[in-house]
Amino acid sequence: MAGAGVEEKKFNLLYEPWICVFKSDGMQTEISLLEVLRQADKIDRLAGELPTQDVAILRLLLAVLYGALVDDRVRTAKDAFQLWKQLWDAKAIPMDKVEPYLKQYEDRFWLFHPQTPFYQVAEYSKAQALYRKEHEITGSGEEKRKPVAKLIGDLSQSANKVSPRLFPGRTGVKQSELNYGEAARWLLHLNGFDDNAAKKPTPKVRGYLGQLGMIYAKGHNLFETLLLNFVLLDEHNKVVEDSRPDSKAYWEKPVCTTVENLIVQPAAIKDLYTLQSRRILLHHNESGKVDGYQLTMGDYFDPDLGMLQEPMTVWFRNRKTGAFQPKTHNPVKQVWREFNSLVSTNVDENNRDSGIVWWLRRLEEKGILPLKTLNICTVGLYYEFKSTLWMITDVVNDSLQLNSQLLAKLNENWIAEITEALARTDKAVAALAALARNVSRASTHRKQDNDSSFEKEASRKARADCYNVLDNMFREWLRNIDPETDSIRSKIEEWQDIVRTEVQAEGKLLARHCSDTALIGFISVSKESKGTVIEKRENLFTAYTWFEIALKKIFE
């Protein structure tokens, strides 16, 4: 067995193929980091095993651009806009700047290296031993090497048990070995999205990317995607790269081997995008395959202080601390249902734009955003707290298309009206869910106030079914809005008519398929404050009457 501490260097990511892409001609292939940037205008998109893997690689590519293209000559907002427009007009990544920049750090991009393996710690055991000594941890300190299956994010496995999958993408030896290209991709994914189940010591937090409600803009090809997410100004119109000595990408600074390293939040995006959330060491065998790894906690900072430098997340204000924190995505909610979190113009002490949307808004207002339609994507992993750990349970991947002019300040009334229309949509769907609950209660002759699991499931299903019906309708309605030619009032009324019609149709369908016992229902008894006893029948008809009254109030 061999680890990253072997004498020879192996597999340099600048030159070896490891990044999965879809070319513009539809061909899927693997190419090197330099080739991805060189061919970005001919690549449709990244095409790794998971969307979270792709976004981890996207951040790596962006960090390279920040390191190569943003220097002391970009000092003002005017400089930033000028640089961005020059890059977009060139329609290709300027490799005459990017390639020399990367080659000066060539030694930091070897997947296996005696001292500086990429995104790893060569002296892993020494770092662990030092941590144990500093914290007076007794015992042998022996650590079992984790199987490669745990490294593979799409297998969702614990260190001790392989979780069964209905349609497994890997079987047999493919679950126990990875080629170097695969290992490099999953290395980035593990560093960013690892849960907090790793041992010795147990990580205090999930991987940094796993704490974000990630958002990015997708263009017609990878070049456009990179440029749309190449944020050059913060919300105070200050250039994001401030050239401080500590504002460096991972490969620009010495490897940190300190375990559980509490750091100050990185000031530069290239530093943040290459944050080492974990200390990792890959191991390979004589066949040239990665067959295991070691893992423990790495760099982290206090999330209660806020993560204001991070552009690729949506936000909420923590009421206890008063700080803005990332708002993670809910896998059961379509992205349009969180429209206000994505593109809100109501930015004040309680609301904050994502850096991506803020930057796109500035480009639109400056008249240099060349795309009429924007594709805003959300991606992430969903974690559930089980026992004492946060464990990965789902993948979030969604997108929303809208007219870029909706982001401009002069069209902020559109955003406010759409947000309000969606609030009424939620109320209408809630009325349908209440109808389902009441019909379910009537069908079982339940007189208790507390919902049974049967009634909760009926309510949940009605809500989910209705949102699924409205899903494509809203996406198409939003995509077709043109602020230059459309009337706000007429478009909002159009959406309200759609919601009213579809919710009523779902309500009628629910009533049509209810049980005979729901038609009869039951007599409920309640007492007024003066002791008067009131009896009333609750059945399908009373439930449906309430439903119609509720819809009328919502849309009056």
C-alpha positions as CSV (number, residue, x, y, z in Angstrom):
1,M,0.0,0.0,0.0
2,A,1.1,3.5,-0.7
3,G,-0.1,6.9,0.4
4,A,0.5,10.5,-0.7
5,G,3.8,10.3,1.1
6,V,5.4,8.2,-1.5
7,E,8.6,9.4,-3.1
8,E,7.3,9.9,-6.6
9,K,4.9,12.5,-7.9
10,K,1.8,11.2,-9.7
11,F,-1.1,12.6,-11.6
12,N,-0.8,16.3,-12.1
13,L,-4.3,17.9,-12.3
14,L,-3.1,20.6,-14.6
15,Y,-2.3,18.1,-17.4
16,E,-4.1,14.8,-16.6
17,P,-7.8,14.3,-17.6
18,W,-10.0,14.3,-14.5
19,I,-12.8,16.9,-15.0
20,C,-16.0,15.4,-16.6
21,V,-17.6,17.7,-19.1
22,F,-20.2,17.7,-21.9
23,K,-18.9,19.3,-25.0
24,S,-21.1,21.5,-27.1
25,D,-21.4,18.7,-29.6
26,G,-22.9,16.5,-27.0
27,M,-19.8,14.3,-26.3
28,Q,-19.0,13.5,-22.7
29,T,-15.3,13.3,-21.8
30,E,-12.7,13.9,-19.2
31,I,-10.1,16.7,-19.6
32,S,-7.4,18.4,-17.6
33,L,-7.8,21.6,-15.6
34,L,-5.9,23.6,-18.2
35,E,-7.9,22.1,-21.0
36,V,-11.2,22.9,-19.3
37,L,-10.3,26.6,-19.1
38,R,-8.8,26.6,-22.6
39,Q,-11.9,25.0,-24.1
40,A,-14.5,26.6,-21.8
41,D,-16.3,28.3,-24.8
42,K,-16.7,24.8,-26.4
43,I,-17.9,23.0,-23.3
44,D,-21.6,23.0,-22.6
45,R,-21.3,22.2,-18.9
46,L,-19.5,20.2,-16.2
47,A,-20.8,16.7,-16.1
48,G,-19.6,15.0,-12.9
49,E,-21.3,12.3,-10.9
50,L,-23.3,14.7,-8.8
51,P,-24.4,18.4,-9.2
52,T,-22.6,19.1,-5.9
53,Q,-19.4,17.7,-7.3
54,D,-19.8,20.0,-10.3
55,V,-20.3,23.1,-8.1
56,A,-17.2,22.2,-6.1
57,I,-15.2,22.0,-9.3
58,L,-16.8,25.3,-10.5
59,R,-15.6,27.0,-7.4
60,L,-12.1,25.7,-8.0
61,L,-12.1,27.0,-11.6
62,L,-13.4,30.4,-10.4
63,A,-10.6,30.5,-7.7
64,V,-8.1,30.1,-10.6
65,L,-9.6,33.0,-12.4
66,Y,-9.5,35.3,-9.4
67,G,-5.9,34.4,-8.8
68,A,-4.8,34.9,-12.4
69,L,-6.9,37.9,-13.5
70,V,-7.6,40.1,-10.4
71,D,-4.6,42.0,-9.3
72,D,-3.6,45.5,-8.0
73,R,-4.7,47.0,-11.4
74,V,-8.3,46.2,-10.5
75,R,-8.8,48.9,-7.8
76,T,-12.2,50.5,-8.4
77,A,-15.7,49.5,-9.5
78,K,-15.0,51.0,-12.9
79,D,-12.0,48.8,-13.2
80,A,-14.1,45.7,-12.2
81,F,-16.8,46.4,-14.8
82,Q,-14.2,47.1,-17.5
83,L,-12.4,43.9,-16.8
84,W,-15.6,41.8,-16.8
85,K,-16.7,43.3,-20.1
86,Q,-13.4,42.8,-21.7
87,L,-13.4,39.1,-20.7
88,W,-17.0,38.6,-21.9
89,D,-16.3,40.3,-25.3
90,A,-13.3,38.1,-25.8
91,K,-15.6,35.0,-25.6
92,A,-12.7,32.9,-24.2
93,I,-10.6,32.6,-21.1
94,P,-7.3,34.5,-21.5
95,M,-4.9,31.6,-21.3
96,D,-1.9,33.8,-21.9
97,K,-2.5,35.0,-18.3
98,V,-4.1,31.9,-16.7
99,E,-1.6,29.3,-17.9
100,P,1.6,31.1,-16.6
101,Y,-0.2,31.7,-13.3
102,L,-1.1,28.1,-12.8
103,K,2.3,26.8,-13.9
104,Q,4.1,28.7,-11.2
105,Y,2.1,26.6,-8.8
106,E,2.4,23.4,-10.8
107,D,3.9,21.4,-7.9
108,R,0.8,22.0,-5.8
109,F,-1.5,20.2,-8.3
110,W,0.0,16.7,-8.0
111,L,-2.6,14.4,-6.6
112,F,0.2,12.4,-5.0
113,H,3.3,14.3,-3.9
114,P,5.9,13.7,-1.1
115,Q,5.2,17.0,0.6
116,T,2.2,18.8,-1.0
117,P,-0.4,16.5,-2.5
118,F,-3.4,18.4,-3.9
119,Y,-6.0,19.2,-1.3
120,Q,-4.3,16.8,1.2
121,V,-1.9,16.6,4.0
122,A,1.2,14.4,3.3
123,E,2.1,14.0,7.0
124,Y,-1.4,13.1,8.1
125,S,-0.4,10.8,10.9
126,K,2.0,13.3,12.3
127,A,-0.7,16.0,12.3
128,Q,-3.1,13.6,14.2
129,A,-0.4,12.7,16.7
130,L,0.3,16.3,17.4
131,Y,-3.3,17.0,18.0
132,R,-3.7,14.1,20.4
133,K,-0.6,15.3,22.3
134,E,-1.8,18.9,22.5
135,H,-5.2,17.8,23.7
136,E,-3.9,15.0,26.0
137,I,-5.8,12.3,24.3
138,T,-4.7,8.9,25.5
139,G,-4.8,5.6,23.7
140,S,-2.9,4.2,20.7
141,G,-4.2,6.7,18.3
142,E,-4.5,4.0,15.6
143,E,-6.9,5.0,13.0
144,K,-8.6,2.7,10.5
145,R,-8.2,3.6,6.9
146,K,-11.7,4.4,5.5
147,P,-12.8,2.4,2.5
148,V,-13.0,4.2,-0.9
149,A,-16.8,3.6,-0.9
150,K,-17.2,6.3,1.8
151,L,-15.4,8.7,-0.5
152,I,-18.0,8.2,-3.3
153,G,-20.7,10.8,-2.6
154,D,-23.4,9.1,-4.8
155,L,-23.2,5.9,-2.8
156,S,-24.2,7.5,0.5
157,Q,-22.5,5.0,2.8
158,S,-21.3,5.0,6.4
159,A,-17.8,3.9,7.2
160,N,-19.1,0.5,8.5
161,K,-22.0,-0.3,6.2
162,V,-22.8,-0.1,2.5
163,S,-26.3,1.3,2.1
164,P,-28.3,-0.7,-0.5
165,R,-29.5,1.2,-3.6
166,L,-32.3,0.2,-6.0
167,F,-30.2,1.2,-9.0
168,P,-26.6,1.2,-7.9
169,G,-24.2,3.0,-10.2
170,R,-21.3,1.0,-9.0
171,T,-20.9,-2.7,-8.1
172,G,-18.1,-5.1,-7.2
173,V,-14.6,-3.7,-7.5
174,K,-15.9,-0.3,-8.6
175,Q,-17.0,0.3,-5.0
176,S,-13.6,-0.5,-3.6
177,E,-11.3,1.2,-6.1
178,L,-11.2,4.5,-7.9
179,N,-9.0,5.7,-10.8
180,Y,-7.0,8.9,-10.1
181,G,-9.4,11.1,-12.0
182,E,-12.5,9.9,-10.1
183,A,-10.6,10.2,-6.8
184,A,-9.7,13.8,-7.6
185,R,-13.3,14.7,-8.2
186,W,-14.5,13.1,-5.1
187,L,-11.7,14.6,-3.1
188,L,-13.0,18.1,-3.8
189,H,-16.6,16.9,-3.0
190,L,-15.5,15.3,0.3
191,N,-13.6,18.4,1.3
192,G,-16.7,20.7,0.8
193,F,-19.7,18.5,1.6
194,D,-18.5,15.9,4.2
195,D,-20.9,15.3,7.0
196,N,-19.7,15.6,10.6
197,A,-19.3,11.8,11.2
198,A,-15.6,11.6,10.7
199,K,-13.7,10.4,13.8
200,K,-10.5,11.4,15.6
201,P,-11.5,14.1,16.3
202,T,-15.2,14.4,15.4
203,P,-15.6,17.5,13.2
204,K,-17.4,20.3,14.8
205,V,-19.2,21.2,11.7
206,R,-20.2,19.8,8.3
207,G,-18.0,20.6,5.4
208,Y,-18.1,24.3,4.5
209,L,-20.2,23.9,1.3
210,G,-22.6,21.7,3.1
211,Q,-23.5,24.7,5.3
212,L,-24.6,26.8,2.3
213,G,-27.8,27.3,0.3
214,M,-25.7,27.3,-2.9
215,I,-26.8,29.4,-5.9
216,Y,-25.1,30.1,-9.2
217,A,-25.9,31.4,-12.7
218,K,-25.7,29.1,-15.7
219,G,-24.8,30.3,-19.2
220,H,-25.1,28.8,-22.6
221,N,-21.6,27.3,-22.2
222,L,-19.0,26.9,-19.5
223,F,-17.3,30.1,-20.4
224,E,-20.5,32.1,-19.8
225,T,-21.2,30.2,-16.6
226,L,-17.7,31.1,-15.3
227,L,-18.1,34.8,-16.2
228,L,-21.6,35.1,-14.8
229,N,-20.3,33.9,-11.5
230,F,-17.1,35.9,-11.6
231,V,-18.2,38.4,-8.9
232,L,-15.7,41.3,-8.8
233,L,-17.4,43.7,-6.3
234,D,-19.0,43.2,-2.9
235,E,-22.2,44.9,-1.8
236,H,-20.2,48.0,-0.9
237,N,-18.8,48.3,-4.4
238,K,-15.3,47.3,-3.1
239,V,-13.2,45.0,-5.3
240,V,-13.5,41.6,-3.8
241,E,-9.7,40.8,-3.9
242,D,-8.0,43.2,-1.6
243,S,-4.4,41.9,-2.1
244,R,-3.9,41.3,1.6
245,P,-1.0,38.9,2.4
246,D,-3.4,36.4,3.9
247,S,-5.9,36.6,1.0
248,K,-4.6,33.7,-1.0
249,A,-5.9,30.6,-2.7
250,Y,-5.0,27.2,-1.3
251,W,-2.1,26.7,-3.7
252,E,-0.7,30.1,-3.0
253,K,0.1,29.5,0.7
254,P,1.8,26.7,2.7
255,V,-0.2,23.6,3.5
256,C,-1.7,23.9,7.0
257,T,-1.5,20.6,8.9
258,T,-3.1,21.8,12.1
259,V,-6.1,19.7,12.9
260,E,-9.4,21.4,13.9
261,N,-8.0,24.8,12.9
262,L,-10.3,27.7,13.9
263,I,-9.6,30.5,11.4
264,V,-10.7,34.1,10.7
265,Q,-13.2,34.1,7.8
266,P,-11.3,34.4,4.6
267,A,-11.3,37.9,3.1
268,A,-10.7,36.9,-0.5
269,I,-13.1,34.8,-2.6
270,K,-10.2,32.6,-4.0
271,D,-9.3,31.8,-0.4
272,L,-13.0,31.0,0.5
273,Y,-13.5,29.0,-2.6
274,T,-10.5,26.7,-1.8
275,L,-11.2,26.5,2.0
276,Q,-9.8,23.2,3.4
277,S,-12.7,22.0,5.6
278,R,-11.0,18.7,6.1
279,R,-7.6,17.2,6.4
280,I,-7.4,14.3,4.0
281,L,-4.9,11.8,2.7
282,L,-5.7,9.5,-0.2
283,H,-4.1,6.0,-0.4
284,H,-3.4,4.1,-3.6
285,N,-2.3,0.5,-4.4
286,E,0.3,-0.9,-6.8
287,S,-2.4,-1.2,-9.5
288,G,-2.6,2.6,-9.7
289,K,-6.0,2.8,-8.0
290,V,-7.1,4.8,-4.9
291,D,-8.4,2.2,-2.4
292,G,-8.9,4.2,0.8
293,Y,-8.2,7.5,2.6
294,Q,-7.9,9.1,6.0
295,L,-10.0,12.0,7.1
296,T,-10.3,14.5,10.0
297,M,-11.4,18.0,10.7
298,G,-9.7,20.9,9.0
299,D,-10.3,24.7,8.8
300,Y,-13.5,26.3,10.0
301,F,-14.7,29.6,11.3
302,D,-17.5,30.6,13.6
303,P,-20.8,30.7,11.5
304,D,-22.5,32.8,14.2
305,L,-20.3,35.7,13.1
306,G,-21.9,35.6,9.6
307,M,-20.4,34.6,6.3
308,L,-20.7,37.9,4.5
309,Q,-17.8,37.2,2.1
310,E,-19.6,34.2,0.5
311,P,-21.2,35.1,-2.9
312,M,-22.8,31.7,-3.7
313,T,-25.5,31.3,-1.1
314,V,-28.9,32.6,-0.1
315,W,-29.3,34.2,3.4
316,F,-31.4,34.6,6.5
317,R,-30.9,36.7,9.6
318,N,-30.3,34.7,12.7
319,R,-32.7,36.3,15.3
320,K,-30.6,35.1,18.2
321,T,-27.2,36.4,17.0
322,G,-28.4,39.1,14.6
323,A,-25.9,37.8,12.0
324,F,-26.7,36.8,8.5
325,Q,-26.3,33.1,7.9
326,P,-26.7,30.8,4.8
327,K,-30.2,29.5,4.3
328,T,-29.9,25.9,3.2
329,H,-32.3,24.6,0.5
330,N,-35.2,22.3,1.3
331,P,-35.4,19.3,-1.1
332,V,-39.2,19.2,-0.9
333,K,-39.6,22.8,-2.1
334,Q,-39.2,23.8,-5.7
335,V,-36.9,26.7,-6.2
336,W,-39.6,29.1,-7.3
337,R,-41.3,28.8,-4.0
338,E,-38.2,30.5,-2.5
339,F,-38.3,33.2,-5.1
340,N,-37.9,36.0,-2.6
341,S,-34.8,34.5,-1.1
342,L,-33.2,34.2,-4.5
343,V,-33.9,37.6,-6.1
344,S,-35.4,39.9,-3.4
345,T,-34.9,43.6,-3.9
346,N,-36.0,44.3,-0.3
347,V,-32.5,44.4,0.9
348,D,-32.4,46.0,4.4
349,E,-31.2,45.1,7.9
350,N,-33.2,41.9,7.7
351,N,-32.7,40.8,4.1
352,R,-29.6,40.3,2.0
353,D,-29.0,39.4,-1.6
354,S,-26.7,36.6,-2.6
355,G,-23.5,37.9,-4.0
356,I,-24.2,36.3,-7.4
357,V,-27.6,38.0,-7.9
358,W,-26.3,41.3,-6.5
359,W,-23.5,41.2,-9.1
360,L,-25.8,40.2,-12.0
361,R,-28.1,43.1,-11.0
362,R,-25.2,45.5,-11.1
363,L,-24.2,44.2,-14.6
364,E,-27.8,44.7,-15.8
365,E,-28.0,48.2,-14.4
366,K,-24.7,49.1,-16.1
367,G,-26.1,47.8,-19.4
368,I,-23.3,45.2,-19.9
369,L,-25.1,42.0,-19.1
370,P,-25.7,40.6,-22.6
371,L,-28.1,37.8,-21.8
372,K,-31.9,38.5,-21.9
373,T,-32.7,35.3,-20.0
374,L,-30.9,34.2,-16.8
375,N,-30.8,30.7,-15.5
376,I,-30.4,30.8,-11.7
377,C,-29.5,27.4,-10.2
378,T,-29.6,26.0,-6.7
379,V,-27.6,23.0,-5.5
380,G,-26.7,21.4,-2.3
381,L,-26.9,18.5,0.0
382,Y,-29.6,18.0,2.6
383,Y,-28.6,16.8,6.0
384,E,-30.7,15.4,8.8
385,F,-29.7,15.3,12.5
386,K,-29.5,11.7,13.5
387,S,-28.5,10.9,17.1
388,T,-25.6,13.2,17.5
389,L,-24.6,13.7,13.9
390,W,-25.6,15.5,10.7
391,M,-26.0,12.9,8.0
392,I,-26.5,13.4,4.2
393,T,-29.9,12.3,3.1
394,D,-30.7,14.1,-0.1
395,V,-29.4,16.1,-3.1
396,V,-30.9,19.5,-4.0
397,N,-30.6,20.5,-7.7
398,D,-33.1,23.0,-9.3
399,S,-33.1,26.0,-11.6
400,L,-35.3,29.0,-12.5
401,Q,-35.2,31.1,-15.7
402,L,-36.2,34.8,-15.6
403,N,-35.8,37.9,-17.7
404,S,-32.5,39.6,-16.7
405,Q,-34.3,43.0,-16.7
406,L,-36.3,41.8,-13.6
407,L,-33.1,42.3,-11.6
408,A,-32.7,46.0,-12.5
409,K,-33.6,48.4,-9.8
410,L,-36.2,50.2,-12.1
411,N,-38.1,46.9,-12.2
412,E,-38.1,46.2,-8.4
413,N,-41.9,46.6,-8.3
414,W,-42.1,43.4,-10.4
415,I,-40.1,41.5,-7.8
416,A,-42.3,42.8,-5.0
417,E,-45.5,41.9,-6.9
418,I,-44.3,38.5,-7.8
419,T,-43.3,37.8,-4.2
420,E,-46.8,38.9,-3.0
421,A,-48.5,36.7,-5.7
422,L,-46.5,33.7,-4.5
423,A,-47.5,34.5,-0.9
424,R,-51.2,34.3,-2.0
425,T,-50.3,31.1,-3.9
426,D,-49.0,29.6,-0.6
427,K,-52.2,30.6,1.2
428,A,-54.4,29.0,-1.5
429,V,-52.4,25.8,-1.4
430,A,-52.7,25.9,2.4
431,A,-56.5,26.2,2.1
432,L,-56.5,23.1,-0.1
433,A,-54.3,21.2,2.4
434,A,-56.8,22.2,5.1
435,L,-59.7,20.8,3.0
436,A,-57.8,17.5,2.6
437,R,-57.3,17.4,6.4
438,N,-60.9,18.2,7.2
439,V,-62.2,15.6,4.7
440,S,-59.9,13.0,6.1
441,R,-61.1,13.8,9.6
442,A,-64.8,13.6,8.5
443,S,-64.1,10.2,6.8
444,T,-62.9,8.7,10.0
445,H,-65.4,10.5,12.3
446,R,-62.5,11.9,14.4
447,K,-63.6,14.6,16.8
448,Q,-60.2,15.4,18.3
449,D,-58.5,18.7,17.5
450,N,-55.0,17.2,17.1
451,D,-54.4,15.8,13.6
452,S,-53.7,12.1,13.3
453,S,-50.9,10.8,11.1
454,F,-53.5,9.9,8.5
455,E,-54.8,13.4,8.4
456,K,-51.3,14.9,8.3
457,E,-50.5,12.7,5.4
458,A,-53.6,13.7,3.5
459,S,-52.8,17.3,4.0
460,R,-49.1,16.8,3.0
461,K,-50.1,14.9,-0.2
462,A,-52.6,17.5,-1.3
463,R,-50.1,20.3,-0.8
464,A,-47.3,18.4,-2.7
465,D,-49.7,17.4,-5.5
466,C,-50.9,21.0,-6.0
467,Y,-47.4,22.5,-6.0
468,N,-46.4,19.8,-8.6
469,V,-49.3,20.9,-10.8
470,L,-48.3,24.5,-10.5
471,D,-44.6,23.9,-11.0
472,N,-44.2,24.0,-14.7
473,M,-46.9,26.7,-15.0
474,F,-45.1,29.1,-12.8
475,R,-41.7,28.5,-14.5
476,E,-43.2,29.2,-17.9
477,W,-45.2,32.2,-16.7
478,L,-42.0,33.7,-15.1
479,R,-39.8,32.9,-18.1
480,N,-42.2,34.8,-20.4
481,I,-42.4,38.0,-18.4
482,D,-40.9,41.0,-20.3
483,P,-40.8,44.1,-18.2
484,E,-40.5,46.3,-21.2
485,T,-43.8,45.3,-22.8
486,D,-45.9,43.6,-20.1
487,S,-48.2,45.2,-17.6
488,I,-47.5,44.2,-14.0
489,R,-51.2,44.2,-13.2
490,S,-52.2,42.0,-16.1
491,K,-49.4,39.5,-15.6
492,I,-50.1,39.1,-11.8
493,E,-53.8,38.7,-12.6
494,E,-52.9,36.0,-15.1
495,W,-51.0,34.1,-12.5
496,Q,-53.7,34.5,-9.9
497,D,-56.3,33.1,-12.4
498,I,-54.0,30.1,-13.0
499,V,-53.7,29.4,-9.2
500,R,-57.4,29.9,-8.5
501,T,-58.3,27.6,-11.4
502,E,-55.9,24.8,-10.5
503,V,-56.5,24.9,-6.7
504,Q,-60.2,24.7,-7.3
505,A,-59.7,21.8,-9.7
506,E,-57.6,20.0,-7.1
507,G,-60.3,20.7,-4.5
508,K,-63.1,19.3,-6.7
509,L,-61.0,16.2,-7.5
510,L,-60.4,15.6,-3.8
511,A,-64.1,16.0,-3.0
512,R,-65.0,13.7,-5.9
513,H,-62.9,10.8,-4.6
514,C,-63.7,11.1,-0.9
515,S,-65.3,8.3,1.0
516,D,-69.1,7.9,1.7
517,T,-68.4,8.4,5.4
518,A,-67.0,11.9,4.7
519,L,-70.4,12.9,3.2
520,I,-72.0,12.1,6.6
521,G,-69.2,13.3,8.8
522,F,-69.7,13.7,12.5
523,I,-71.2,16.1,15.1
524,S,-68.6,18.2,16.9
525,V,-69.3,19.7,20.3
526,S,-67.8,22.9,21.6
527,K,-68.5,25.2,24.5
528,E,-68.5,29.0,24.5
529,S,-67.1,31.1,27.3
530,K,-70.6,31.4,28.9
531,G,-71.0,27.6,29.0
532,T,-73.3,27.4,26.0
533,V,-72.9,24.1,24.2
534,I,-72.7,24.3,20.4
535,E,-73.1,21.3,18.2
536,K,-72.3,21.4,14.5
537,R,-72.0,18.8,11.7
538,E,-68.6,18.5,10.1
539,N,-68.5,16.7,6.7
540,L,-67.4,17.2,3.1
541,F,-69.9,19.9,2.5
542,T,-69.0,22.1,5.4
543,A,-65.3,21.5,4.7
544,Y,-65.7,22.5,1.0
545,T,-67.7,25.6,1.9
546,W,-64.9,26.7,4.2
547,F,-62.5,26.0,1.3
548,E,-64.4,28.2,-1.1
549,I,-64.7,31.0,1.4
550,A,-61.0,30.9,2.1
551,L,-60.2,31.1,-1.7
552,K,-62.5,34.0,-2.1
553,K,-60.8,36.0,0.7
554,I,-57.4,35.2,-0.7
555,F,-58.1,36.5,-4.2
556,E,-60.6,39.2,-3.5
